[in-house]
Amino acid sequence: MPVPLAVAMGDPAGIGPEITAKAWSARALHALPPFFAVGDPRSIEKIWDGPIARISNPDEAGAIFGDALPILVIGDNLEVVPGTPDVESARCALQSLEVAAGLTRSGASSALVTGPVSKAQLYRIGFTYPGQTEFVAERCGVASENAVMMLAGPTLRVVPITVHVALAEVPSLISQELIVAKARVTARGLQRNFGIEKPRLAFAGLNPHAGESGAIGREEIDILIPAIDQLRAEGIDAVGPFAADTMFHARARAGYDVALCLYHDQALIPIKTLHFDDGVNTTLGLPIVRTSPDHGTAFGIAGRDEANPGAMIAAIRMAAAQAERRADAAGNP
């Protein structure tokens, strides 16, 4: 029996429990592999009347999965109100993430899928990481610069070189060394996790019109072009920098496997425009497979049976495909 995936449901006051349950309900339609949820079962019972089975060990999940959603229990005594996050729901989210990451790191689950969390609530309980990506990377013993957040949908993949930082800080944060480090991890990740033998990396410029040959900024000349030249010298297929406003139409997207962008919105706006309901956040450079739906907690619709599970389903499918590809490459049966 295959090793199941672990799904950390995220903040129990958000839509994580709902989309996890709906993904299980759609398991046959989308040929989903066995998975088990990690989190508060009462948060599911409040919004879903389907079958659940509390488990104490991931090994139990495979036999149960066909008949009920297996749940490894965290915080079963919570009084969660859908749409009303608090420090207790944040503690449950963090503990669920910690447990699910540890199980995946130990091999008890084949991949980690993380539900949406509220960083505002997590910060209230002492969480010091920019996001779940950095937390999981540290738990895996990987330095933050060697873990790359990639957002992926059926027609576009993007990597933000800088992530959750103020836009005003971006020019001082980008460097040739940072760009090269992120690009190396991205190229290796596309080979290892997606089976792309010769990944094509396209870089967006920082400034409008990619700096207009220095007339609107010199970052492209002083930083980006030297980084791209270095990557090419290493045998990585890297091109650019391109004006970001012309990089994301269908004809342009056909020319690369991933777009590397200099700041958060430059990457996130196109991926969420094209793949709001089926975009996946995946972390490259880790010893484990980790994916996540590319959306937030949506507290405003939590508990209303309005959440679309498409991104969670896509995250589970992508995690399973990456885990299978890694296992095949390692020669595992």
C-alpha positions in Angstrom: 0.0 0.0 0.0 1.4 3.4 -1.0 2.6 5.8 1.8 -0.2 8.4 2.2 0.3 12.2 2.0 -0.1 14.4 5.0 -2.4 17.4 4.7 -1.9 20.0 7.4 -5.3 21.8 7.4 -4.1 25.2 8.3 -6.1 27.6 10.5 -9.2 25.7 11.6 -11.2 28.9 11.5 -10.5 29.3 7.8 -11.5 27.3 4.8 -8.7 24.7 5.2 -10.9 22.1 6.8 -13.6 22.6 4.2 -11.4 22.3 1.1 -9.7 19.3 2.7 -13.0 17.6 3.2 -14.2 18.5 -0.3 -11.0 17.2 -1.8 -11.6 13.8 0.0 -15.2 13.8 -1.4 -13.7 14.3 -4.9 -11.0 11.6 -4.5 -12.5 9.3 -7.1 -13.3 12.0 -9.6 -9.7 13.3 -9.5 -8.0 10.0 -8.8 -6.4 11.4 -5.6 -3.9 9.2 -3.8 -4.5 8.3 -0.1 -4.0 11.2 2.3 -4.7 12.0 5.9 -5.6 15.3 7.4 -3.7 16.7 10.4 -5.6 19.1 12.6 -8.8 19.7 14.5 -11.6 17.2 13.5 -14.3 19.4 15.1 -13.5 22.2 12.6 -14.5 19.8 9.8 -17.6 18.5 11.7 -18.9 22.0 12.0 -19.0 22.6 8.3 -19.3 19.1 6.7 -21.4 16.0 7.5 -19.2 13.5 5.6 -17.5 10.6 7.3 -14.3 11.1 9.2 -12.1 8.7 11.1 -9.7 9.7 13.9 -6.4 8.0 13.5 -3.3 7.8 15.8 -0.8 6.6 13.2 -0.4 7.5 9.5 -0.2 3.7 8.8 -3.9 3.5 9.4 -4.8 6.0 6.7 -4.6 3.8 3.6 -7.1 1.2 4.8 -9.6 3.9 5.9 -9.2 6.3 3.1 -11.8 4.7 0.8 -14.6 5.0 3.4 -13.7 8.1 5.5 -11.4 11.0 5.7 -8.6 10.0 8.1 -7.6 12.7 10.6 -4.6 12.7 12.8 -6.0 14.7 15.7 -4.6 18.0 16.9 -6.5 20.2 19.3 -9.7 18.2 19.5 -11.1 20.3 22.3 -11.1 23.6 20.5 -14.1 25.8 20.3 -13.5 27.0 16.7 -15.9 29.5 15.2 -15.6 29.4 11.4 -14.4 32.9 10.2 -13.3 34.0 13.6 -9.5 33.2 14.0 -7.8 33.6 17.4 -4.6 32.6 19.1 -5.9 29.1 19.8 -6.7 28.4 16.2 -3.2 29.7 15.3 -1.6 27.4 17.9 -3.6 24.5 16.3 -2.4 25.5 12.8 1.2 25.7 13.9 1.1 22.4 15.8 -0.5 20.7 12.8 2.2 22.1 10.5 4.9 20.9 12.8 3.5 17.4 13.2 2.8 17.0 9.4 6.3 18.3 8.5 7.9 15.9 11.0 6.0 12.9 9.7 7.0 13.7 6.1 10.6 14.3 7.1 10.6 10.9 8.8 9.0 9.1 5.8 5.7 8.3 7.5 4.0 10.4 4.8 5.2 10.6 1.2 4.6 14.4 0.9 3.4 17.4 2.8 0.5 19.6 1.7 -0.1 22.7 3.8 -3.4 24.4 4.2 -3.8 28.2 4.5 -2.8 29.9 7.7 -3.2 33.4 9.1 0.3 34.9 9.6 -1.2 37.8 11.6 -2.5 35.3 14.1 0.7 33.2 14.1 2.7 36.3 14.8 0.6 36.8 17.9 1.9 33.5 19.3 5.6 34.2 18.5 5.9 32.8 15.0 8.9 34.6 13.5 9.0 33.3 9.9 7.9 35.1 6.8 5.7 32.2 5.9 5.2 28.4 6.0 7.9 28.0 3.3 10.6 29.3 5.6 9.4 27.3 8.6 9.3 24.0 6.7 12.8 24.8 5.2 14.3 25.3 8.6 12.7 22.1 9.9 14.3 20.3 7.0 17.7 21.8 7.7 17.7 24.0 4.6 18.9 27.6 4.6 16.2 30.1 3.4 18.2 31.1 0.3 18.3 27.4 -0.8 14.5 27.0 -0.5 12.5 28.5 -3.4 8.8 29.2 -3.5 7.4 28.4 -6.9 3.7 29.0 -7.8 2.5 26.7 -10.5 -0.6 26.3 -12.6 -1.4 24.4 -15.8 0.0 27.1 -18.1 2.4 29.1 -15.9 5.1 28.7 -13.3 6.6 31.7 -11.4 9.3 32.2 -8.8 9.5 35.5 -6.8 13.1 36.2 -6.0 12.0 38.3 -3.0 8.8 37.4 -1.3 7.2 39.1 1.7 9.1 42.3 1.9 8.1 45.9 1.3 8.4 47.0 -2.3 10.6 49.9 -1.3 13.2 47.4 0.0 13.4 45.2 -3.1 16.2 47.1 -5.0 18.5 46.9 -2.0 17.8 43.2 -1.4 18.4 41.8 -4.9 21.9 40.9 -5.8 23.7 38.8 -8.4 24.4 36.2 -5.8 20.8 35.9 -4.6 19.5 35.6 -8.2 22.0 33.0 -9.1 21.3 31.0 -6.0 17.5 31.0 -6.5 17.9 30.2 -10.2 20.1 27.2 -9.5 17.6 25.8 -7.0 14.8 26.4 -9.5 16.5 24.7 -12.4 17.4 21.7 -10.2 13.8 21.6 -8.8 12.2 21.5 -12.2 14.5 18.6 -13.1 14.0 16.7 -9.9 10.3 17.4 -9.2 8.8 18.0 -12.6 11.0 15.9 -14.9 12.0 18.8 -17.1 15.5 17.7 -18.3 16.6 21.2 -19.6 14.5 23.8 -17.8 14.1 27.2 -19.6 14.3 30.1 -17.1 13.1 33.6 -18.1 13.8 36.6 -16.0 11.6 39.7 -15.6 13.2 43.1 -15.3 12.8 45.1 -12.1 12.0 48.4 -13.8 9.4 49.3 -16.5 10.5 48.1 -19.9 13.4 46.2 -18.2 15.1 49.5 -17.5 15.0 50.9 -21.0 18.8 50.3 -21.5 19.5 52.1 -18.2 17.2 55.1 -18.8 14.7 53.9 -16.1 17.1 52.2 -13.7 20.4 50.2 -13.9 19.4 47.1 -11.9 19.0 45.1 -15.1 22.5 46.2 -16.4 24.3 46.0 -13.1 22.7 42.9 -11.5 20.4 40.9 -13.7 22.4 40.6 -16.9 25.6 39.5 -15.0 23.5 36.9 -13.1 22.0 35.6 -16.3 25.5 35.5 -17.9 26.8 33.5 -14.9 23.9 31.0 -15.1 24.5 30.5 -18.9 28.2 29.9 -18.2 27.1 27.1 -15.8 25.0 25.5 -18.5 21.6 26.7 -17.3 19.2 27.9 -20.0 18.5 31.5 -18.7 17.2 34.4 -20.8 16.1 38.0 -20.2 15.6 40.3 -18.5 12.3 41.0 -20.2 9.7 43.7 -19.7 7.3 42.2 -17.2 4.2 43.6 -19.0 4.9 41.4 -22.0 6.0 38.2 -20.4 2.7 36.6 -19.5 0.6 36.4 -22.6 0.1 32.9 -24.1 2.7 33.3 -26.9 5.4 34.5 -24.4 4.6 31.7 -21.9 5.3 29.1 -24.6 8.9 30.2 -24.6 9.9 29.3 -21.0 9.2 26.8 -18.2 9.3 29.3 -15.4 9.4 33.0 -15.0 11.6 34.4 -12.3 10.4 37.7 -11.0 12.0 40.2 -8.7 9.2 40.9 -6.2 6.0 39.4 -4.9 3.3 41.0 -6.9 5.2 40.8 -10.2 5.0 37.0 -9.8 1.7 36.5 -7.9 -0.6 38.8 -10.0 -0.2 36.8 -13.3 -0.4 33.3 -11.6 -3.5 34.2 -9.6 -5.1 35.9 -12.7 -4.6 32.8 -14.7 -4.9 30.1 -12.1 -6.8 31.4 -9.1 -8.7 28.2 -8.5 -6.0 25.7 -9.4 -2.7 27.4 -8.6 -0.3 25.5 -6.4 2.5 26.8 -4.2 5.4 24.3 -4.1 8.8 24.6 -2.4 11.9 23.6 -4.3 15.2 22.7 -2.8 13.8 20.6 0.1 14.6 17.0 1.0 10.8 16.5 1.1 8.0 17.3 -1.3 5.8 20.2 -0.1 2.9 21.9 -1.9 0.1 24.2 -0.8 -3.0 25.8 -2.4 -2.1 29.2 -3.7 -4.7 31.1 -1.7 -5.4 32.3 1.8 -7.6 31.4 4.7 -10.7 33.2 3.2 -12.2 33.8 6.7 -14.9 35.8 5.1 -16.5 32.7 3.5 -15.4 30.1 6.1 -18.3 27.9 7.3 -20.6 28.9 4.4 -19.9 25.9 2.1 -18.7 28.4 -0.6 -15.0 27.4 -0.8 -13.7 26.0 -4.0 -11.4 23.0 -3.4 -9.8 23.2 -6.8 -6.4 24.5 -5.5 -6.3 21.9 -2.7 -7.1 19.1 -5.2 -4.3 20.5 -7.5 -1.9 20.7 -4.6 -2.5 17.1 -3.6 -2.2 15.8 -7.2 1.0 17.8 -7.7 2.5 16.6 -4.4 1.7 13.0 -5.3 3.3 13.4 -8.8 6.4 14.9 -7.4 6.8 12.2 -4.7 6.3 9.5 -7.3 8.9 11.1 -9.6 11.4 11.3 -6.7 10.8 7.7 -5.7 11.3 6.5 -9.3 14.5 8.5 -9.6 15.7 6.9 -6.3 14.9 3.4 -7.6 12.2 2.8 -5.0 9.5 0.2 -5.8 
